[in-house]
C-alpha cells in the first residue's frame, strides 16, 4: 500500500504544511534537539523536523528530495552511526502511540516509542515485548537492528517478531511493508536497521505471554573472575532455552547513583533471566549459591515491568564508547585477556565493563519470516564499554580498545552485532553484520528504494 503526498517548497512553506515543528540553527530549541543520547555525538543539520504524524514525515521527506538534502533519522539518539552535518534531521519522538491487541498478542508502536511506554499496557494483559536491557531506547531502532534481549534464547530476536512496518521511503511515499506487500523492504528492514531505507513511522510486533521472570545478578569479587568464568562456561553448556544470561566484568564507578555496598568496587557478575517458576530458578541458581556465597545476591522473581533492574543501564545521557565482537567459545586465554583488561591495569582501567552474552537457542533458528539479520550461528557476544569525560579520555579509551581487540584477535569469530556499535566503527563494519548473500540483496534493495542515498546516516549499505 502506498500513498503519495504533494511536493514541499521552501523551508517556510514546509512549516506551513506541517502540524509539527521545523527548527533551524539559531532557534532556541535547536541545540537541545540536535544532541544524541551518547554526548560524544552532536548533529548540526540545516533543519530539524519534529513531525506529529506520518503525513508530516512524508511531507518532510518530499521537501528533502526536492531540495536534494540528505536525511538523518533519530528517535532516542542511541546507536548513532553518522551524525548529520547539514541536511535534514527528522526526530520521531512525537510518534509515540501504543496500541495493544490483547486477543492477537500484538502491539502497534509509533516510530518514536520507547519500550518503557509499551511495558505497562502489555503487562496489564499478561504480555511482554522482546525488548533489550533497557526500556529507555527506541523500540524501532532496537528491533530493526536485531534486538537480542533477556528472552532471546527462548523467543528469538525482536526483529523476528515484526509483523508489519510502516515507513516513508525516499520518494515520499508511505508504504506498509509486510510478508505480502513490499516484501523486499520487509526483509531488509529487519536487520538492516531503521534510517537506512526510509523513516519508519510505525511497527506492528508480536508480544509473548510472559508476566514475570526469575532474574537478576550474582556479584562475586573481581579476584574470583577466572573461577567464575570457568564455572559460567560449565553452567551454560546445557542451559535450557528459557535461560538467557551473561557474565560481566564490571568496575562500578564511585558515584552517588551507585548503591554504597558496590560503589567504586569491581565484580564478576552472573546476570540473566529465566522464564520459569521460582522452583526452576532456585534449582538453576543452586549451582552458584552452593558453590560460593556471592558478595551480593540479587536474583529473584521480578515482574516483567522491572526488567530494567537486570542490567541497570544508565538513563541519563552520557559520553562514552562501546565496541563488540562475536566468539564461538569462551577460551581460557580469551577470558584471561578480558580479566586483565578490566581488572588488572596499573591504575584504573578505562573500561567500565566487558559483558559476554550467551546466544544460541531460538536466536540460531530460522525465524518464521526470513530477514536480513546475520550471524545467527554465533554463540557469545562481547560488549566493552567505557565512559569518556574528555577528548583525551576518548583517545585513551580508543587506543586501549584497539590493544585489547588485537590480543583477542585469535579467538574472535566473524561478524558483528551492529546494535552494539556506534560512530565510525558502525559505518566501517556494517558489512560484517550480514551474510554475504544477504549483503548483496540488501545493496540491491537499497539501490531500488533509495538510489541517491538520501538516507545516508543509517548503516553504510550504499
N, C-alpha and C positions, 0 to 999 in steps of 0.2 A: 504494500500500500504506500503510495507517495502523494504528497501534497505540495504544490509549488506556490510560493508566495511572491509578491511583487518585489522588484529590484529597489534597493535603497539608493539615495543620492548622497548629499554631503553629510558631514558629521551632525550638523544642526538638524538636518532633515531626519537623520537616523533617530535622534532623541524624540522627535515628534511622533515617530512611528512606534515607539516602544512604550509599554507600560512600565518597564524597568528603567534603570539609570545608565547614563554614559558619563564616565569620568575621564578627564584629561589632565596632564601634568599641570600643577598649579591649583587644581581643585582641592578643597580642604580634606576630602576623604581619599584622595588618590594614594597617598603614602601608606595608609593603613591597609588599603585593599591590594597593594602591589606586593605584599610580603608572602612568602611561602611559610609553611609550618617550620621547616628547618631554616633558621635565620641565616644560615650560610648563603642562601639563595634569595635574591630580590629581583622581581620583574621591573622592567622600565618600559612598558608598552606606550604606544602613542595614544591609545584609548583603552579604557576598561569598560566592558559591558556587563551589567548585572541584570540578567533577564528575569522576568516574572513568569514566563510561560514558554512552552515550546515554540509558539509563534514568534515570540521575541527572539529566540535563538535563531530561527530561520531568517528573520529579517536582518539580524546582525551578520550572519554568515554571507548572505547575499550582498550586503554592503561591503564586506571584506573582499569578496570575489571581484566586484566591480572596481574597488579601489586597489586591487592587487596586493592586499595586506596578508601576511601570514597570521595564523590564528593559533593561540595557545589556549588551553582549557584547564581550569583549576576548580576543584571543589573545596578540599581542605588544605591543599598545599603539601601533602605528604608525597614522597616519591617523585620529586621533580626530576625531569631529565634535562631539557634545555630551558633556561629562563627566557622570557620574552624581552628582546631588545628591539623596541619598535613594534609595529604591527598592533594587533588586537588581542587583548586578554579577556576571555569570557569566563566569568565566575558563576558557577552554577548553584551556589549555596541556597538561593531563594527557591529553587525547585526541590522542595523538601516534603512533598506529600507522601504519606504512607497509607496504603490500603491493604488490610489483611482479609483474606478469604479463608475463614476457618474450615469450611467444608472441603475446599480444594487443597488446603495446606499450601497456599501460595501467598506471596506478598508482591504488590506493585509499589516500587520505590521511585521517587523523583530523582533526577540526575545528580542532585547535590546532597542527598540524605546521608547523615552519619548513622552508623549502626546503632548508636545509643537510642535513636528515635524509634528504631524497629523493635528493640528488645521488649519493652513494656507491652505494647499491643500484641505481639506474638505470644509472650508468656501468659497473657490473660486467657488465651485459648489453648494453653498447653503445648505451644510450638516454639521453635527456635530457628534463627537463621544460622548459616555457616559462616559466621564472622571470624576474625582473627584474634590476635592477642589484645587488641584494644577496641572499644566501641567508638573511639573518637575519630576514626578515619572514615573516609568516604566509602560507602557501600559499593558504588560503581567502580572506582579506581581499584579498590582491593579485589573485587570479584573478577573484573576483566583482566587483571594481571595474573590471575591464577587463584589465589586465595587458599592458603594452607593453614587452617585454624586448629582448634583444640578438639575437633571431632573428625578430622580429615581422614584418619585411618579407617574409620567406620563408614563415613558417608562420602568421602572423596573431597575434591576441591570445590570451592564456592563457584568457580566457573562452570563446573559440571552440573550445577543446579539451576542454570539460567533457562527460562522458558521463552522469553522474547526480549528484544532490545529496541527501544525507540531512539532514533538519532536523526540529526540533521547532517547531511553529507555536504561536500564542498560545493555542490551545485545549488545549495539552498533548499533541497527537497527534504521533507520529513518522511522518513522510512520506518517501517516496522520489520525488523529482521527476526525471522523465526526459522525453524527447520524447513518450512514450506514456502516462505517468501523472503527474498533477498538472502537465500541460504548461504551464499558465499560470505556475505558480511557476517551472518550469524556465526559461522565457523571461525572467521578471522578475529572477530572482536573478543571471543572467549579465549584469552591467552595473548592475543595481540594488543590488548590494553585499550584503555579509554584515551581519547585525544589523538589517536593516530589516523583514524578513518572518518572522524566527524565528531560532533558534540552529542554525547549520549544524554538524552533528556528523561528517560525512564527505563526501568529494568523490572521485569517480572521474574521472580525466583521461586523455587520450591523451598518450603520450610520442612523441618523434621520434628518428630514427636518427642522432644526432649524438654523436660521442665527443670531438671536439676542434674548435677554431676557430682561425683566424688573426686575432688580436685584440690590442687594446692601445691605446696612446696615443702621439701625437707632440706634443711640447711646443715651442712657439715663443715667443719673448719677447713680453711684452704689447705692446711698441711696434709689433709687426707685426700686431696683431689685425685691423685693417681689411683688410690684404692677405690674411691667412689666410682671413678670412670670404669675400672675393670669390672666392678660389680654391676654397674649400669649395663654394660655390654652383655653380661650374662642374663640380667633381668629382662631385657627386651628380645633376647634370642627367640623366645617362644611366646612373646606377648600377644594377647588377643587383639583383634582389630578394634575392640571397644576402648583400648588404651592408646591415647596419643600423648607422647611425652618428650622431654628433652633433658639434657644435662647442661648446666650453666656454670661457668666460672665467672664470678661476679665480684667486683670491687664496689661496695656501696659508698657513695660519696658522703663526706662529713657535713651534711646539711640538715637543717631542722625538719625538712619534709620526710626524712628517713627515720623510722622508729628508733629510739635510743639503743635497744639491745643489738641492733645490727649497724648502726650509724658508724661510718668510717671503717668498717671491718670487711673482711673478704671471706667468701664461702664457695664451696662446691655445692650446687643445688640440684636436687631431683625434682623436676617440675612436670606437671601434666594434668590430665583429666581422664576419668573413666566413666563410660556410660554403663551404669550397672547399679546394683544395690549397695548398701553400706557394708553388708557382709562380704560382697565381692571385693569392694575396695579395701576393707581391712585385711582380707586374706592376701591380696596383692601387695599391700604395703608392709605386711609382716616380714617380707623378705628383707626389708630395710630396718624396721624397728627392732627386730630380734637380733640383728647383726650388731648395730651400734645405735645407741640412742642419739638422735640428731640434736644439734645445738638448738634448733628451732623446728617445731613440727606444726605445719600449717595445712596439712591435708585433712579435708573434712567434707561433709555434704554441703554443697552450696546451691542456691537457686541459680538458674542459668543467667538471670539478670545481673548476677555478680561475677560473671566470667572475667571481667577486667582485673579482679584481685589475683588471678593466677600469675599473670606477667607483671602487673603493676607498672605498665608503661607510662611514661610521663605524658601529661595532658597539655601543660603549658608549652608554647613554642620555645625551642632552644636551638643552639648551633652545634652541629656535630657532623660526624662522618660514619657511614656504615658500608660494609662490604660483605660479600658472601661467596661461598664455594660449596660444591657438592662432593660427598665422599661415599664410596660404596662399602667401606669398612672402618671401624674405629680401631685403627692400628695403635699399638702401644707407643711407637715413636711419634706418631701424629699427635696423640694426646699429650705426650711429653712436651712437644713444641708449644701447644696451646697453654699448658700449665705454666711453663716458663714465661711465655709472653704476657700472661695476665697477672701472675702472682710473683714471679721471681726476677724482677728487674732491679737494677741498682737505682734506688729511688722509686717513685711511683710509676706504675705502668700508665702509658697514655690510653690504654683500653679500659673502658668501663666494664665490658663483658664480652665473653665469647660463648655462644649458645649453639649446641648441636641438637637439632630436632630430628626425631625418628620419623621417617616417611614410610613408604610401603603401604600394605593393606589396600584399601579402596583407591588410594591415590594411583597405585600402579596398574589398576584395572581399567580397561577402556570404558569411557562414560557412555551413557545412553545415546547421546548425540556427539559424534566426533567433534573435536575442537582443535585450535591451533596450539594449545599449551604443550610444551615439550618436556623432555627429561623425566618422564613418569617413572622410569625404572630405577632412578637414583634412590639411595637408601637413607643418607644422613645429610642434613642441610645445616651448614655453618653460617652464622651471622656474627660479625665482630663489629662492635660499636664503641666509639669514643666521643666525648664531649669536647668541643673546642671553643675557648673563650676569646681567642685572638687569631690573627693570621699566622703568627709564629707557632701557636698550638696546632693549627691545621697542618702546616708544613711538617712539623714534627710527627704528628699522627700519620700523615700520608706516607712519610718515609718509613716509619715503623711498620705500617701495614704491608708495604712493599717487601720489607725484610722477612716478615712472618710468612707472607704468601710464598716467597721464594723457598723458604725452609719446608713449607707444606707441599710444594710442587710435586714431589714423587708420589704423594698419596691422593692428590686431587683427581676427581672424576670429571669427565667432560660435561659441559653445560653450565647454566647459571639460572638462578631464580630471580627474575627481574624485579619482583616486588621488593626485594631487599637491597636494591641498588639505587643510587641517585647520581645526578650530575653527569660529568664526563664519562665516568665508568659505565653508567647505564646506557649512554649513547654508544660508546665504543664496543660494548659487549652484547648489544641487542641480538645479534645473530645467534649467539650461544644459547639463547633461551628457547630455540626451536630445533626440531629435527630437520635435516637437510631438505627433504621433500616438502615439509610444511613451510620452510623458509621461502622456497621458490613459489609456492602457491600464494603465500602472503604478499610477496612482491607484486605478483600479477594482479591481485585484488586491490592492493594499494594504487597501482597504476590506473586501474579501471575507475575507481571511485574518487581518487584524488590525484589526477595526472600532474598538477602543478605543485604538488606537495604543500598545499595551503596549511595542512595540519602537520607542521614540521617540528613541533615541540614535544611530541609524544615519543614513542620508540622510533629508532632510526631505521625505518623499513625501506625507505627510498634509497 
